[in-house]
């Protein structure tokens, strides 16, 4: 079983994939620190809009990282040539 974790707390947007043993298979984090620095702290309305703007890309990047790692492990075990984009 693979678990999908999504975190949109304060000024970070994160997506992680974990296996049944809670091993992290993929973890992508996007910080909004630079965006909020101008205001001297987190602005909730700006942070929430940024979460919505970023979540699709972060999710796609987490899946891409997972599949790249999965293909590399499969190649090692099966001794085959396979590019993750071929799947």
N, C-alpha and C positions, 0 to 999 in steps of 0.2 A: 504494500500500500504506500502511496506517496501522498504526503500532506502538503497543501498549499497554505502558506501563511502570508497574510497581507496586513501591513501596519501603516496607518496614516496618522501617527501621533504628532501633535504639535507641528514641527517644521521638517519632519522626515517622512518620506514615502518609501516603503520597503516591500519587497516580495521575496519569499524564500520557499524552496521546495525541500522537504525532508523525507527520508525513507522511514520504514517501519521501526528502525532502531534509533530514530531521531538523529541520524547523521545528516548534516547539511549537504544537500546535493547542489544547491544553487542559492545565492543570496545577493540581491541587488538592492542598494540603498541610494536614495537621492536626497541630498540635504538642501534646505532652503536658507541656510545661514546667511549666505552672501546677499540674498534677496531682502532679508529682513534687517540686515545690519544698518541700512540707511535710516530705518525707523527707530533704531535703538532697542528693538525687541520684536517678538512675533506679533504680527497683525492677523488675527484669526480669519477674517474674510479673505485676505490675500492668500493665506496658507491653504484654506479649504479650496479655493479656486485652482491653486497650483497642484494640489493633490489630484483633482479631477483631470487636469491637463496632462499630468505625468503618468498616471497609473497604467494606461494601456502600453506605453513604451517600456516601462519598468517590468511589467508582466511579460511582455514579449522578450525582453532581454534575459529575464530569469529562465524562461523556457529554452531560449537559445543556448544559454550557458549550460543548462542541464543536458540538453541533447548533444552538445559538443563533447561534454565529459562522458556521457553514456556511450557515444560512438567510439571514443578513444579507448574506453575500457573494453568494449566489444572487440575492437581491432586487436587489442593485446591478447585477449582470451582466445579468439578464433583465428588469429593471424591472417586477417583479411584486409584488403584495401577497400575503404569505404569513406566517402565524404559525407559529413552530416547534412549537407544541402541536398544530397540525393534522396533523402528520405521524405 
